[in-house]
Amino acid sequence: MQAETLAGLMGLAGAVVGAGVSTGAVIWQQRKTAHEAERVHLLGMSEAAANGVIQITYKIEDHFADGVPHRETPEGDQWRTVLKALLRDLENEALRFPDLKVRRLVQWGHAEILRDPEGVAVQEEWVAPRYGDICIHFRTVMGTVVRREPFPDGIWARFPGAWPPS
């Protein structure tokens, strides 16, 4: 083989390898950028949902603080209608969390309050009403979401049945 042909083939091989490496690097960078964009999207969605849950917990506490009217009265019907709307908003926010533990806790708290609004409103001597406990722990968890900290696993001890045993 002539030296010029060999030099040409080596140049062609170098160009092919360079093009392959360049294309591979571009594809890798695009995938990395797409992954980062997805991560940023999920973090933003979680933060917005956490802020929404925090605001709803204050509204729930205010709603319960006014007292729970008797079920068989027009005031009781209206009170429950407002509560159901607040809980619907809470459930809507829960759907936005990609973290299963956070989503599960919010859905559980929603169901707990909806199932027995009178029961979670009971205040005994030295014991705060359960709705307040649920709302405070919601805010604790939402604070970890906003700060991008790990889920506070000690929360499950306060809510037996909220998370399946490991």
Stockholm file with secondary structure:
# STOCKHOLM 1.0

chainA/1-166         MQAETLAGLMGLAGAVVGAGVSTGAVIWQQRKTAHEAERVHLLGMSEAAANGVIQITYKIEDHFADGVPHRETPEGDQWRTVLKALLRDLENEALRFPDLKVRRLVQWGHAEILRDPEGVAVQEEWVAPRYGDICIHFRTVMGTVVRREPFPDGIWARFPGAWPPS
#=GR chainA/1-166 SS CCHHHHHHHHHHHHHHHHHHHHHHHHHHHHHHHHHHHHHHHHHHHHHHHHHHHHHHHHHHHHHHHTCCCCTTSHHHHHHHHHHHHHHHHHHHHHTTCCSHHHHHHHHHHHHHHHHCHHHHHCCBTTBCCHHHHHHHHHHHHHHHHHHTCCCCTTHHHHSTTSSCCC
#=GC SS_cons         CCHHHHHHHHHHHHHHHHHHHHHHHHHHHHHHHHHHHHHHHHHHHHHHHHHHHHHHHHHHHHHHHTCCCCTTSHHHHHHHHHHHHHHHHHHHHHTTCCSHHHHHHHHHHHHHHHHCHHHHHCCBTTBCCHHHHHHHHHHHHHHHHHHTCCCCTTHHHHSTTSSCCC
//
